[in-house]
């Protein structure tokens, strides 16, 4: 997706609104424990980690992991 493409090319200010919009759309259109929502949180976590916002990144990764644990069997 375009947000991750911007993230990979270190265009963080362009990436962030796209990734956040994608998360908002997914949260409104699929169940909260859907793997697409987990993917969005993971993508935002990657972006925040690259921006050295480690605490916020960790929160996103933890949210993504929690959704995956609910969605996928062990």
Predicted model as a PDB file, atoms N, CA, C, CB and O in Angstrom, pLDDT in the B-factor column:
MODEL        1                                                                  
ATOM      1  N   UNK A   1       0.833  -1.183   0.000  1.00 80.00           N  
ATOM      2  CA  UNK A   1       0.000   0.000   0.000  1.00 80.00           C  
ATOM      3  C   UNK A   1       0.877   1.245   0.000  1.00 80.00           C  
ATOM      4  CB  UNK A   1      -0.947  -0.001   1.208  1.00 80.00           C  
ATOM      5  O   UNK A   1       2.050   1.193   0.369  1.00 80.00           O  
ATOM      6  N   UNK A   2       0.305   2.344  -0.410  1.00 94.00           N  
ATOM      7  CA  UNK A   2       1.078   3.579  -0.582  1.00 94.00           C  
ATOM      8  C   UNK A   2       1.721   4.056   0.720  1.00 94.00           C  
ATOM      9  CB  UNK A   2       0.187   4.673  -1.136  1.00 94.00           C  
ATOM     10  O   UNK A   2       2.832   4.586   0.708  1.00 94.00           O  
ATOM     11  N   UNK A   3       1.034   3.871   1.822  1.00 96.00           N  
ATOM     12  CA  UNK A   3       1.596   4.281   3.102  1.00 96.00           C  
ATOM     13  C   UNK A   3       2.899   3.567   3.402  1.00 96.00           C  
ATOM     14  CB  UNK A   3       0.607   4.026   4.211  1.00 96.00           C  
ATOM     15  O   UNK A   3       3.868   4.198   3.826  1.00 96.00           O  
ATOM     16  N   UNK A   4       2.936   2.264   3.190  1.00 95.00           N  
ATOM     17  CA  UNK A   4       4.163   1.505   3.451  1.00 95.00           C  
ATOM     18  C   UNK A   4       5.240   1.836   2.420  1.00 95.00           C  
ATOM     19  CB  UNK A   4       3.872  -0.006   3.444  1.00 95.00           C  
ATOM     20  O   UNK A   4       6.427   1.825   2.746  1.00 95.00           O  
ATOM     21  N   UNK A   5       4.849   2.126   1.201  1.00 95.00           N  
ATOM     22  CA  UNK A   5       5.827   2.530   0.192  1.00 95.00           C  
ATOM     23  C   UNK A   5       6.516   3.816   0.633  1.00 95.00           C  
ATOM     24  CB  UNK A   5       5.149   2.720  -1.190  1.00 95.00           C  
ATOM     25  O   UNK A   5       7.739   3.928   0.540  1.00 95.00           O  
ATOM     26  N   UNK A   6       5.747   4.779   1.108  1.00 96.00           N  
ATOM     27  CA  UNK A   6       6.335   6.024   1.623  1.00 96.00           C  
ATOM     28  C   UNK A   6       7.215   5.745   2.833  1.00 96.00           C  
ATOM     29  CB  UNK A   6       5.230   7.032   1.995  1.00 96.00           C  
ATOM     30  O   UNK A   6       8.269   6.363   2.990  1.00 96.00           O  
ATOM     31  N   UNK A   7       6.800   4.836   3.675  1.00 95.00           N  
ATOM     32  CA  UNK A   7       7.584   4.472   4.857  1.00 95.00           C  
ATOM     33  C   UNK A   7       8.934   3.880   4.440  1.00 95.00           C  
ATOM     34  CB  UNK A   7       6.803   3.466   5.738  1.00 95.00           C  
ATOM     35  O   UNK A   7       9.975   4.234   4.994  1.00 95.00           O  
ATOM     36  N   UNK A   8       8.903   2.983   3.467  1.00 94.00           N  
ATOM     37  CA  UNK A   8      10.128   2.329   3.013  1.00 94.00           C  
ATOM     38  C   UNK A   8      11.089   3.302   2.352  1.00 94.00           C  
ATOM     39  CB  UNK A   8       9.794   1.214   2.052  1.00 94.00           C  
ATOM     40  O   UNK A   8      12.299   3.075   2.350  1.00 94.00           O  
ATOM     41  N   UNK A   9      10.566   4.379   1.794  1.00 95.00           N  
ATOM     42  CA  UNK A   9      11.424   5.380   1.154  1.00 95.00           C  
ATOM     43  C   UNK A   9      11.708   6.563   2.086  1.00 95.00           C  
ATOM     44  CB  UNK A   9      10.773   5.881  -0.140  1.00 95.00           C  
ATOM     45  O   UNK A   9      12.163   7.620   1.648  1.00 95.00           O  
ATOM     46  N   UNK A  10      11.429   6.364   3.378  1.00 95.00           N  
ATOM     47  CA  UNK A  10      11.700   7.338   4.435  1.00 95.00           C  
ATOM     48  C   UNK A  10      10.936   8.649   4.250  1.00 95.00           C  
ATOM     49  CB  UNK A  10      13.181   7.625   4.495  1.00 95.00           C  
ATOM     50  O   UNK A  10      11.406   9.706   4.670  1.00 95.00           O  
ATOM     51  N   UNK A  11       9.783   8.585   3.637  1.00 96.00           N  
ATOM     52  CA  UNK A  11       8.897   9.735   3.486  1.00 96.00           C  
ATOM     53  C   UNK A  11       7.812   9.620   4.556  1.00 96.00           C  
ATOM     54  CB  UNK A  11       8.272   9.803   2.035  1.00 96.00           C  
ATOM     55  O   UNK A  11       6.638   9.397   4.261  1.00 96.00           O  
ATOM     56  N   UNK A  12       8.242   9.778   5.799  1.00 96.00           N  
ATOM     57  CA  UNK A  12       7.385   9.479   6.944  1.00 96.00           C  
ATOM     58  C   UNK A  12       6.179  10.408   7.043  1.00 96.00           C  
ATOM     59  CB  UNK A  12       8.188   9.562   8.213  1.00 96.00           C  
ATOM     60  O   UNK A  12       5.090   9.966   7.409  1.00 96.00           O  
ATOM     61  N   UNK A  13       6.355  11.670   6.729  1.00 95.00           N  
ATOM     62  CA  UNK A  13       5.224  12.598   6.839  1.00 95.00           C  
ATOM     63  C   UNK A  13       4.142  12.286   5.810  1.00 95.00           C  
ATOM     64  CB  UNK A  13       5.703  14.042   6.667  1.00 95.00           C  
ATOM     65  O   UNK A  13       2.970  12.591   6.034  1.00 95.00           O  
ATOM     66  N   UNK A  14       4.520  11.685   4.692  1.00 97.00           N  
ATOM     67  CA  UNK A  14       3.530  11.256   3.705  1.00 97.00           C  
ATOM     68  C   UNK A  14       2.898   9.927   4.103  1.00 97.00           C  
ATOM     69  CB  UNK A  14       4.174  11.137   2.321  1.00 97.00           C  
ATOM     70  O   UNK A  14       1.724   9.683   3.825  1.00 97.00           O  
ATOM     71  N   UNK A  15       3.678   9.075   4.753  1.00 97.00           N  
ATOM     72  CA  UNK A  15       3.204   7.741   5.119  1.00 97.00           C  
ATOM     73  C   UNK A  15       2.169   7.775   6.237  1.00 97.00           C  
ATOM     74  CB  UNK A  15       4.371   6.878   5.537  1.00 97.00           C  
ATOM     75  O   UNK A  15       1.158   7.075   6.174  1.00 97.00           O  
ATOM     76  N   UNK A  16       2.419   8.578   7.246  1.00 97.00           N  
ATOM     77  CA  UNK A  16       1.587   8.527   8.446  1.00 97.00           C  
ATOM     78  C   UNK A  16       0.100   8.755   8.178  1.00 97.00           C  
ATOM     79  CB  UNK A  16       2.071   9.544   9.426  1.00 97.00           C  
ATOM     80  O   UNK A  16      -0.714   7.946   8.623  1.00 97.00           O  
ATOM     81  N   UNK A  17      -0.292   9.820   7.473  1.00 97.00           N  
ATOM     82  CA  UNK A  17      -1.742  10.001   7.272  1.00 97.00           C  
ATOM     83  C   UNK A  17      -2.382   8.878   6.447  1.00 97.00           C  
ATOM     84  CB  UNK A  17      -2.002  11.332   6.588  1.00 97.00           C  
ATOM     85  O   UNK A  17      -3.542   8.530   6.670  1.00 97.00           O  
ATOM     86  N   UNK A  18      -1.638   8.317   5.507  1.00 97.00           N  
ATOM     87  CA  UNK A  18      -2.183   7.228   4.701  1.00 97.00           C  
ATOM     88  C   UNK A  18      -2.402   5.968   5.541  1.00 97.00           C  
ATOM     89  CB  UNK A  18      -1.249   6.922   3.526  1.00 97.00           C  
ATOM     90  O   UNK A  18      -3.431   5.303   5.420  1.00 97.00           O  
ATOM     91  N   UNK A  19      -1.430   5.648   6.389  1.00 98.00           N  
ATOM     92  CA  UNK A  19      -1.559   4.467   7.236  1.00 98.00           C  
ATOM     93  C   UNK A  19      -2.669   4.649   8.265  1.00 98.00           C  
ATOM     94  CB  UNK A  19      -0.234   4.169   7.938  1.00 98.00           C  
ATOM     95  O   UNK A  19      -3.418   3.713   8.546  1.00 98.00           O  
ATOM     96  N   UNK A  20      -2.775   5.846   8.825  1.00 97.00           N  
ATOM     97  CA  UNK A  20      -3.837   6.109   9.806  1.00 97.00           C  
ATOM     98  C   UNK A  20      -5.213   6.062   9.151  1.00 97.00           C  
ATOM     99  CB  UNK A  20      -3.623   7.476  10.475  1.00 97.00           C  
ATOM    100  O   UNK A  20      -6.168   5.569   9.751  1.00 97.00           O  
ATOM    101  N   UNK A  21      -5.319   6.566   7.935  1.00 97.00           N  
ATOM    102  CA  UNK A  21      -6.603   6.520   7.219  1.00 97.00           C  
ATOM    103  C   UNK A  21      -6.991   5.079   6.915  1.00 97.00           C  
ATOM    104  CB  UNK A  21      -6.529   7.338   5.910  1.00 97.00           C  
ATOM    105  O   UNK A  21      -8.155   4.699   7.042  1.00 97.00           O  
ATOM    106  N   UNK A  22      -6.010   4.288   6.515  1.00 96.00           N  
ATOM    107  CA  UNK A  22      -6.266   2.883   6.242  1.00 96.00           C  
ATOM    108  C   UNK A  22      -6.778   2.170   7.489  1.00 96.00           C  
ATOM    109  CB  UNK A  22      -4.999   2.203   5.726  1.00 96.00           C  
ATOM    110  O   UNK A  22      -7.716   1.376   7.410  1.00 96.00           O  
ATOM    111  N   UNK A  23      -6.168   2.449   8.637  1.00 97.00           N  
ATOM    112  CA  UNK A  23      -6.625   1.853   9.891  1.00 97.00           C  
ATOM    113  C   UNK A  23      -8.062   2.269  10.195  1.00 97.00           C  
ATOM    114  CB  UNK A  23      -5.699   2.260  11.048  1.00 97.00           C  
ATOM    115  O   UNK A  23      -8.885   1.427  10.554  1.00 97.00           O  
ATOM    116  N   UNK A  24      -8.365   3.540  10.057  1.00 96.00           N  
ATOM    117  CA  UNK A  24      -9.723   4.030  10.332  1.00 96.00           C  
ATOM    118  C   UNK A  24     -10.753   3.345   9.441  1.00 96.00           C  
ATOM    119  CB  UNK A  24      -9.794   5.549  10.134  1.00 96.00           C  
ATOM    120  O   UNK A  24     -11.820   2.950   9.911  1.00 96.00           O  
ATOM    121  N   UNK A  25     -10.440   3.205   8.173  1.00 96.00           N  
ATOM    122  CA  UNK A  25     -11.360   2.547   7.237  1.00 96.00           C  
ATOM    123  C   UNK A  25     -11.572   1.091   7.633  1.00 96.00           C  
ATOM    124  CB  UNK A  25     -10.821   2.633   5.792  1.00 96.00           C  
ATOM    125  O   UNK A  25     -12.697   0.590   7.654  1.00 96.00           O  
ATOM    126  N   UNK A  26     -10.466   0.426   7.945  1.00 96.00           N  
ATOM    127  CA  UNK A  26     -10.576  -0.987   8.320  1.00 96.00           C  
ATOM    128  C   UNK A  26     -11.363  -1.160   9.610  1.00 96.00           C  
ATOM    129  CB  UNK A  26      -9.189  -1.608   8.471  1.00 96.00           C  
ATOM    130  O   UNK A  26     -12.166  -2.086   9.719  1.00 96.00           O  
ATOM    131  N   UNK A  27     -11.151  -0.296  10.580  1.00 95.00           N  
ATOM    132  CA  UNK A  27     -11.876  -0.413  11.844  1.00 95.00           C  
ATOM    133  C   UNK A  27     -13.384  -0.195  11.653  1.00 95.00           C  
ATOM    134  CB  UNK A  27     -11.325   0.595  12.860  1.00 95.00           C  
ATOM    135  O   UNK A  27     -14.191  -0.727  12.414  1.00 95.00           O  
ATOM    136  N   UNK A  28     -13.754   0.583  10.639  1.00 96.00           N  
ATOM    137  CA  UNK A  28     -15.173   0.835  10.380  1.00 96.00           C  
ATOM    138  C   UNK A  28     -15.821  -0.235   9.518  1.00 96.00           C  
ATOM    139  CB  UNK A  28     -15.341   2.171   9.720  1.00 96.00           C  
ATOM    140  O   UNK A  28     -17.043  -0.387   9.543  1.00 96.00           O  
ATOM    141  N   UNK A  29     -15.023  -0.984   8.751  1.00 97.00           N  
ATOM    142  CA  UNK A  29     -15.614  -1.872   7.754  1.00 97.00           C  
ATOM    143  C   UNK A  29     -15.467  -3.359   8.044  1.00 97.00           C  
ATOM    144  CB  UNK A  29     -15.015  -1.587   6.443  1.00 97.00           C  
ATOM    145  O   UNK A  29     -16.188  -4.170   7.463  1.00 97.00           O  
ATOM    146  N   UNK A  30     -14.554  -3.730   8.923  1.00 96.00           N  
ATOM    147  CA  UNK A  30     -14.384  -5.146   9.268  1.00 96.00           C  
ATOM    148  C   UNK A  30     -14.401  -5.284  10.787  1.00 96.00           C  
ATOM    149  CB  UNK A  30     -13.052  -5.722   8.670  1.00 96.00           C  
ATOM    150  O   UNK A  30     -14.226  -4.295  11.498  1.00 96.00           O  
ATOM    151  N   UNK A  31     -14.609  -6.494  11.289  1.00 93.00           N  
ATOM    152  CA  UNK A  31     -14.588  -6.678  12.738  1.00 93.00           C  
ATOM    153  C   UNK A  31     -13.245  -6.223  13.333  1.00 93.00           C  
ATOM    154  CB  UNK A  31     -14.853  -8.155  13.089  1.00 93.00           C  
ATOM    155  O   UNK A  31     -12.204  -6.314  12.683  1.00 93.00           O  
ATOM    156  N   UNK A  32     -13.292  -5.737  14.567  1.00 88.00           N  
ATOM    157  CA  UNK A  32     -12.117  -5.182  15.226  1.00 88.00           C  
ATOM    158  C   UNK A  32     -10.993  -6.203  15.367  1.00 88.00           C  
ATOM    159  CB  UNK A  32     -12.496  -4.648  16.586  1.00 88.00           C  
ATOM    160  O   UNK A  32      -9.824  -5.828  15.451  1.00 88.00           O  
ATOM    161  N   UNK A  33     -11.340  -7.501  15.395  1.00 91.00           N  
ATOM    162  CA  UNK A  33     -10.312  -8.526  15.530  1.00 91.00           C  
ATOM    163  C   UNK A  33      -9.920  -9.146  14.182  1.00 91.00           C  
ATOM    164  CB  UNK A  33     -10.794  -9.612  16.472  1.00 91.00           C  
ATOM    165  O   UNK A  33      -9.371 -10.248  14.138  1.00 91.00           O  
ATOM    166  N   UNK A  34     -10.198  -8.449  13.110  1.00 94.00           N  
ATOM    167  CA  UNK A  34      -9.864  -8.918  11.762  1.00 94.00           C  
ATOM    168  C   UNK A  34      -8.367  -8.756  11.520  1.00 94.00           C  
ATOM    169  CB  UNK A  34     -10.676  -8.143  10.687  1.00 94.00           C  
ATOM    170  O   UNK A  34      -7.747  -7.814  12.014  1.00 94.00           O  
ATOM    171  N   UNK A  35      -7.793  -9.683  10.757  1.00 94.00           N  
ATOM    172  CA  UNK A  35      -6.355  -9.613  10.498  1.00 94.00           C  
ATOM    173  C   UNK A  35      -5.944  -8.350   9.732  1.00 94.00           C  
ATOM    174  CB  UNK A  35      -5.919 -10.836   9.723  1.00 94.00           C  
ATOM    175  O   UNK A  35      -4.792  -7.926   9.824  1.00 94.00           O  
ATOM    176  N   UNK A  36      -6.853  -7.758   8.993  1.00 96.00           N  
ATOM    177  CA  UNK A  36      -6.533  -6.508   8.290  1.00 96.00           C  
ATOM    178  C   UNK A  36      -6.296  -5.368   9.281  1.00 96.00           C  
ATOM    179  CB  UNK A  36      -7.667  -6.134   7.314  1.00 96.00           C  
ATOM    180  O   UNK A  36      -5.457  -4.501   9.039  1.00 96.00           O  
ATOM    181  N   UNK A  37      -7.026  -5.367  10.382  1.00 97.00           N  
ATOM    182  CA  UNK A  37      -6.825  -4.352  11.419  1.00 97.00           C  
ATOM    183  C   UNK A  37      -5.471  -4.577  12.074  1.00 97.00           C  
ATOM    184  CB  UNK A  37      -7.966  -4.397  12.481  1.00 97.00           C  
ATOM    185  O   UNK A  37      -4.733  -3.625  12.328  1.00 97.00           O  
ATOM    186  N   UNK A  38      -5.146  -5.835  12.347  1.00 97.00           N  
ATOM    187  CA  UNK A  38      -3.824  -6.156  12.919  1.00 97.00           C  
ATOM    188  C   UNK A  38      -2.712  -5.699  11.985  1.00 97.00           C  
ATOM    189  CB  UNK A  38      -3.696  -7.674  13.189  1.00 97.00           C  
ATOM    190  O   UNK A  38      -1.698  -5.163  12.432  1.00 97.00           O  
ATOM    191  N   UNK A  39      -2.905  -5.911  10.698  1.00 96.00           N  
ATOM    192  CA  UNK A  39      -1.907  -5.495   9.708  1.00 96.00           C  
ATOM    193  C   UNK A  39      -1.707  -3.971   9.733  1.00 96.00           C  
ATOM    194  CB  UNK A  39      -2.333  -5.953   8.294  1.00 96.00           C  
ATOM    195  O   UNK A  39      -0.580  -3.486   9.635  1.00 96.00           O  
ATOM    196  N   UNK A  40      -2.798  -3.233   9.863  1.00 97.00           N  
ATOM    197  CA  UNK A  40      -2.691  -1.773   9.927  1.00 97.00           C  
ATOM    198  C   UNK A  40      -1.920  -1.327  11.165  1.00 97.00           C  
ATOM    199  CB  UNK A  40      -4.084  -1.136   9.921  1.00 97.00           C  
ATOM    200  O   UNK A  40      -1.059  -0.451  11.083  1.00 97.00           O  
ATOM    201  N   UNK A  41      -2.231  -1.929  12.309  1.00 98.00           N  
ATOM    202  CA  UNK A  41      -1.486  -1.574  13.524  1.00 98.00           C  
ATOM    203  C   UNK A  41      -0.006  -1.919  13.378  1.00 98.00           C  
ATOM    204  CB  UNK A  41      -2.077  -2.298  14.748  1.00 98.00           C  
ATOM    205  O   UNK A  41       0.856  -1.166  13.831  1.00 98.00           O  
ATOM    206  N   UNK A  42       0.284  -3.044  12.754  1.00 97.00           N  
ATOM    207  CA  UNK A  42       1.672  -3.425  12.543  1.00 97.00           C  
ATOM    208  C   UNK A  42       2.383  -2.422  11.630  1.00 97.00           C  
ATOM    209  CB  UNK A  42       1.750  -4.837  11.948  1.00 97.00           C  
ATOM    210  O   UNK A  42       3.520  -2.032  11.898  1.00 97.00           O  
ATOM    211  N   UNK A  43       1.725  -2.015  10.574  1.00 97.00           N  
ATOM    212  CA  UNK A  43       2.322  -1.043   9.643  1.00 97.00           C  
ATOM    213  C   UNK A  43       2.599   0.290  10.332  1.00 97.00           C  
ATOM    214  CB  UNK A  43       1.396  -0.822   8.434  1.00 97.00           C  
ATOM    215  O   UNK A  43       3.655   0.892  10.136  1.00 97.00           O  
ATOM    216  N   UNK A  44       1.654   0.738  11.132  1.00 97.00           N  
ATOM    217  CA  UNK A  44       1.864   1.995  11.864  1.00 97.00           C  
ATOM    218  C   UNK A  44       2.990   1.812  12.868  1.00 97.00           C  
ATOM    219  CB  UNK A  44       0.560   2.449  12.585  1.00 97.00           C  
ATOM    220  O   UNK A  44       3.787   2.728  13.073  1.00 97.00           O  
ATOM    221  N   UNK A  45       3.070   0.644  13.497  1.00 98.00           N  
ATOM    222  CA  UNK A  45       4.170   0.370  14.413  1.00 98.00           C  
ATOM    223  C   UNK A  45       5.520   0.442  13.724  1.00 98.00           C  
ATOM    224  CB  UNK A  45       3.993  -0.986  15.045  1.00 98.00           C  
ATOM    225  O   UNK A  45       6.471   0.996  14.275  1.00 98.00           O  
ATOM    226  N   UNK A  46       5.611  -0.106  12.539  1.00 97.00           N  
ATOM    227  CA  UNK A  46       6.859  -0.044  11.773  1.00 97.00           C  
ATOM    228  C   UNK A  46       7.228   1.410  11.491  1.00 97.00           C  
ATOM    229  CB  UNK A  46       6.730  -0.834  10.446  1.00 97.00           C  
ATOM    230  O   UNK A  46       8.378   1.812  11.667  1.00 97.00           O  
ATOM    231  N   UNK A  47       6.249   2.188  11.055  1.00 97.00           N  
ATOM    232  CA  UNK A  47       6.497   3.604  10.785  1.00 97.00           C  
ATOM    233  C   UNK A  47       6.987   4.323  12.040  1.00 97.00           C  
ATOM    234  CB  UNK A  47       5.224   4.276  10.254  1.00 97.00           C  
ATOM    235  O   UNK A  47       7.982   5.045  11.998  1.00 97.00           O  
ATOM    236  N   UNK A  48       6.290   4.124  13.147  1.00 98.00           N  
ATOM    237  CA  UNK A  48       6.666   4.811  14.383  1.00 98.00           C  
ATOM    238  C   UNK A  48       8.046   4.389  14.863  1.00 98.00           C  
ATOM    239  CB  UNK A  48       5.638   4.541  15.470  1.00 98.00           C  
ATOM    240  O   UNK A  48       8.800   5.202  15.398  1.00 98.00           O  
ATOM    241  N   UNK A  49       8.379   3.110  14.670  1.00 97.00           N  
ATOM    242  CA  UNK A  49       9.722   2.650  15.032  1.00 97.00           C  
ATOM    243  C   UNK A  49      10.783   3.364  14.199  1.00 97.00           C  
ATOM    244  CB  UNK A  49       9.838   1.127  14.844  1.00 97.00           C  
ATOM    245  O   UNK A  49      11.810   3.788  14.730  1.00 97.00           O  
ATOM    246  N   UNK A  50      10.538   3.496  12.904  1.00 96.00           N  
ATOM    247  CA  UNK A  50      11.483   4.194  12.034  1.00 96.00           C  
ATOM    248  C   UNK A  50      11.605   5.671  12.417  1.00 96.00           C  
ATOM    249  CB  UNK A  50      11.050   4.065  10.568  1.00 96.00           C  
ATOM    250  O   UNK A  50      12.654   6.287  12.225  1.00 96.00           O  
ATOM    251  N   UNK A  51      10.522   6.230  12.959  1.00 97.00           N  
ATOM    252  CA  UNK A  51      10.537   7.628  13.390  1.00 97.00           C  
ATOM    253  C   UNK A  51      11.092   7.775  14.820  1.00 97.00           C  
ATOM    254  CB  UNK A  51       9.116   8.216  13.314  1.00 97.00           C  
ATOM    255  O   UNK A  51      11.110   8.868  15.385  1.00 97.00           O  
ATOM    256  N   UNK A  52      11.542   6.647  15.385  1.00 97.00           N  
ATOM    257  CA  UNK A  52      12.109   6.594  16.727  1.00 97.00           C  
ATOM    258  C   UNK A  52      11.104   6.972  17.816  1.00 97.00           C  
ATOM    259  CB  UNK A  52      13.303   7.505  16.805  1.00 97.00           C  
ATOM    260  O   UNK A  52      11.476   7.503  18.862  1.00 97.00           O  
ATOM    261  N   UNK A  53       9.845   6.692  17.557  1.00 97.00           N  
ATOM    262  CA  UNK A  53       8.779   6.868  18.549  1.00 97.00           C  
ATOM    263  C   UNK A  53       8.472   5.482  19.109  1.00 97.00           C  
ATOM    264  CB  UNK A  53       7.480   7.547  17.917  1.00 97.00           C  
ATOM    265  O   UNK A  53       7.439   4.879  18.820  1.00 97.00           O  
ATOM    266  N   UNK A  54       9.409   5.006  19.918  1.00 98.00           N  
ATOM    267  CA  UNK A  54       9.410   3.615  20.333  1.00 98.00           C  
ATOM    268  C   UNK A  54       8.226   3.229  21.219  1.00 98.00           C  
ATOM    269  CB  UNK A  54      10.678   3.320  21.050  1.00 98.00           C  
ATOM    270  O   UNK A  54       7.679   2.137  21.066  1.00 98.00           O  
ATOM    271  N   UNK A  55       7.830   4.082  22.119  1.00 98.00           N  
ATOM    272  CA  UNK A  55       6.721   3.758  23.006  1.00 98.00           C  
ATOM    273  C   UNK A  55       5.427   3.603  22.210  1.00 98.00           C  
ATOM    274  CB  UNK A  55       6.560   4.842  24.084  1.00 98.00           C  
ATOM    275  O   UNK A  55       4.670   2.655  22.422  1.00 98.00           O  
ATOM    276  N   UNK A  56       5.180   4.523  21.307  1.00 98.00           N  
ATOM    277  CA  UNK A  56       3.981   4.450  20.467  1.00 98.00           C  
ATOM    278  C   UNK A  56       4.043   3.237  19.540  1.00 98.00           C  
ATOM    279  CB  UNK A  56       3.821   5.742  19.641  1.00 98.00           C  
ATOM    280  O   UNK A  56       3.034   2.575  19.300  1.00 98.00           O  
ATOM    281  N   UNK A  57       5.234   2.957  19.025  1.00 98.00           N  
ATOM    282  CA  UNK A  57       5.398   1.790  18.156  1.00 98.00           C  
ATOM    283  C   UNK A  57       5.083   0.512  18.923  1.00 98.00           C  
ATOM    284  CB  UNK A  57       6.832   1.731  17.585  1.00 98.00           C  
ATOM    285  O   UNK A  57       4.380  -0.363  18.418  1.00 98.00           O  
ATOM    286  N   UNK A  58       5.602   0.407  20.141  1.00 98.00           N  
ATOM    287  CA  UNK A  58       5.353  -0.773  20.955  1.00 98.00           C  
ATOM    288  C   UNK A  58       3.857  -0.971  21.189  1.00 98.00           C  
ATOM    289  CB  UNK A  58       6.089  -0.661  22.291  1.00 98.00           C  
ATOM    290  O   UNK A  58       3.365  -2.097  21.122  1.00 98.00           O  
ATOM    291  N   UNK A  59       3.140   0.099  21.459  1.00 98.00           N  
ATOM    292  CA  UNK A  59       1.688   0.003  21.661  1.00 98.00           C  
ATOM    293  C   UNK A  59       1.000  -0.560  20.416  1.00 98.00           C  
ATOM    294  CB  UNK A  59       1.099   1.387  22.012  1.00 98.00           C  
ATOM    295  O   UNK A  59       0.106  -1.399  20.522  1.00 98.00           O  
ATOM    296  N   UNK A  60       1.416  -0.100  19.251  1.00 98.00           N  
ATOM    297  CA  UNK A  60       0.820  -0.602  18.003  1.00 98.00           C  
ATOM    298  C   UNK A  60       1.157  -2.076  17.788  1.00 98.00           C  
ATOM    299  CB  UNK A  60       1.306   0.230  16.801  1.00 98.00           C  
ATOM    300  O   UNK A  60       0.295  -2.861  17.395  1.00 98.00           O  
ATOM    301  N   UNK A  61       2.404  -2.450  18.043  1.00 98.00           N  
ATOM    302  CA  UNK A  61       2.792  -3.853  17.889  1.00 98.00           C  
ATOM    303  C   UNK A  61       2.035  -4.746  18.864  1.00 98.00           C  
ATOM    304  CB  UNK A  61       4.298  -4.014  18.095  1.00 98.00           C  
ATOM    305  O   UNK A  61       1.613  -5.845  18.502  1.00 98.00           O  
ATOM    306  N   UNK A  62       1.862  -4.282  20.097  1.00 98.00           N  
ATOM    307  CA  UNK A  62       1.116  -5.059  21.082  1.00 98.00           C  
ATOM    308  C   UNK A  62      -0.343  -5.218  20.667  1.00 98.00           C  
ATOM    309  CB  UNK A  62       1.203  -4.396  22.458  1.00 98.00           C  
ATOM    310  O   UNK A  62      -0.925  -6.289  20.839  1.00 98.00           O  
ATOM    311  N   UNK A  63      -0.924  -4.173  20.130  1.00 97.00           N  
ATOM    312  CA  UNK A  63      -2.323  -4.242  19.665  1.00 97.00           C  
ATOM    313  C   UNK A  63      -2.442  -5.222  18.506  1.00 97.00           C  
ATOM    314  CB  UNK A  63      -2.834  -2.838  19.232  1.00 97.00           C  
ATOM    315  O   UNK A  63      -3.374  -6.023  18.457  1.00 97.00           O  
ATOM    316  N   UNK A  64      -1.503  -5.157  17.583  1.00 97.00           N  
ATOM    317  CA  UNK A  64      -1.502  -6.070  16.454  1.00 97.00           C  
ATOM    318  C   UNK A  64      -1.373  -7.521  16.929  1.00 97.00           C  
ATOM    319  CB  UNK A  64      -0.365  -5.718  15.488  1.00 97.00           C  
ATOM    320  O   UNK A  64      -2.096  -8.399  16.459  1.00 97.00           O  
ATOM    321  N   UNK A  65      -0.459  -7.761  17.850  1.00 96.00           N  
ATOM    322  CA  UNK A  65      -0.249  -9.106  18.371  1.00 96.00           C  
ATOM    323  C   UNK A  65      -1.491  -9.623  19.093  1.00 96.00           C  
ATOM    324  CB  UNK A  65       0.951  -9.124  19.314  1.00 96.00           C  
ATOM    325  O   UNK A  65      -1.859 -10.788  18.936  1.00 96.00           O  
ATOM    326  N   UNK A  66      -2.129  -8.776  19.873  1.00 95.00           N  
ATOM    327  CA  UNK A  66      -3.341  -9.184  20.597  1.00 95.00           C  
ATOM    328  C   UNK A  66      -4.435  -9.613  19.626  1.00 95.00           C  
ATOM    329  CB  UNK A  66      -3.848  -8.038  21.491  1.00 95.00           C  
ATOM    330  O   UNK A  66      -5.122 -10.608  19.857  1.00 95.00           O  
ATOM    331  N   UNK A  67      -4.595  -8.862  18.544  1.00 95.00           N  
ATOM    332  CA  UNK A  67      -5.608  -9.208  17.543  1.00 95.00           C  
ATOM    333  C   UNK A  67      -5.245 -10.545  16.882  1.00 95.00           C  
ATOM    334  CB  UNK A  67      -5.734  -8.080  16.469  1.00 95.00           C  
ATOM    335  O   UNK A  67      -6.112 -11.394  16.674  1.00 95.00           O  
ATOM    336  N   UNK A  68      -3.978 -10.720  16.560  1.00 93.00           N  
ATOM    337  CA  UNK A  68      -3.545 -11.976  15.925  1.00 93.00           C  
ATOM    338  C   UNK A  68      -3.775 -13.174  16.844  1.00 93.00           C  
ATOM    339  CB  UNK A  68      -2.059 -11.895  15.536  1.00 93.00           C  
ATOM    340  O   UNK A  68      -4.180 -14.244  16.389  1.00 93.00           O  
ATOM    341  N   UNK A  69      -3.518 -12.991  18.125  1.00 92.00           N  
ATOM    342  CA  UNK A  69      -3.745 -14.079  19.087  1.00 92.00           C  
ATOM    343  C   UNK A  69      -5.217 -14.452  19.160  1.00 92.00           C  
ATOM    344  CB  UNK A  69      -3.240 -13.679  20.477  1.00 92.00           C  
ATOM    345  O   UNK A  69      -5.545 -15.622  19.357  1.00 92.00           O  
ATOM    346  N   UNK A  70      -6.115 -13.476  19.005  1.00 90.00           N  
ATOM    347  CA  UNK A  70      -7.557 -13.747  19.018  1.00 90.00           C  
ATOM    348  C   UNK A  70      -8.007 -14.400  17.711  1.00 90.00           C  
ATOM    349  CB  UNK A  70      -8.344 -12.447  19.255  1.00 90.00           C  
ATOM    350  O   UNK A  70      -8.897 -15.250  17.699  1.00 90.00           O  
ATOM    351  N   UNK A  71      -7.382 -13.989  16.630  1.00 86.00           N  
ATOM    352  CA  UNK A  71      -7.838 -14.379  15.299  1.00 86.00           C  
ATOM    353  C   UNK A  71      -7.312 -15.744  14.870  1.00 86.00           C  
ATOM    354  CB  UNK A  71      -7.420 -13.340  14.293  1.00 86.00           C  
ATOM    355  O   UNK A  71      -8.046 -16.543  14.290  1.00 86.00           O  
ATOM    356  N   UNK A  72      -6.042 -16.006  15.156  1.00 82.00           N  
ATOM    357  CA  UNK A  72      -5.404 -17.233  14.676  1.00 82.00           C  
ATOM    358  C   UNK A  72      -5.197 -18.204  15.830  1.00 82.00           C  
ATOM    359  CB  UNK A  72      -4.059 -16.917  13.993  1.00 82.00           C  
ATOM    360  O   UNK A  72      -4.777 -17.796  16.913  1.00 82.00           O  
ATOM    361  N   UNK A  73      -5.481 -19.466  15.614  1.00 77.00           N  
ATOM    362  CA  UNK A  73      -5.259 -20.447  16.671  1.00 77.00           C  
ATOM    363  C   UNK A  73      -3.772 -20.630  16.938  1.00 77.00           C  
ATOM    364  CB  UNK A  73      -5.896 -21.786  16.300  1.00 77.00           C  
ATOM    365  O   UNK A  73      -2.940 -20.344  16.078  1.00 77.00           O  
ATOM    366  N   UNK A  74      -3.436 -21.115  18.151  1.00 74.00           N  
ATOM    367  CA  UNK A  74      -2.015 -21.324  18.473  1.00 74.00           C  
ATOM    368  C   UNK A  74      -1.363 -22.349  17.576  1.00 74.00           C  
ATOM    369  CB  UNK A  74      -1.863 -21.753  19.910  1.00 74.00           C  
ATOM    370  O   UNK A  74      -0.175 -22.632  17.725  1.00 74.00           O  
TER     371      UNK A  74                                                      
ENDMDL                                                                          
END                                                                             
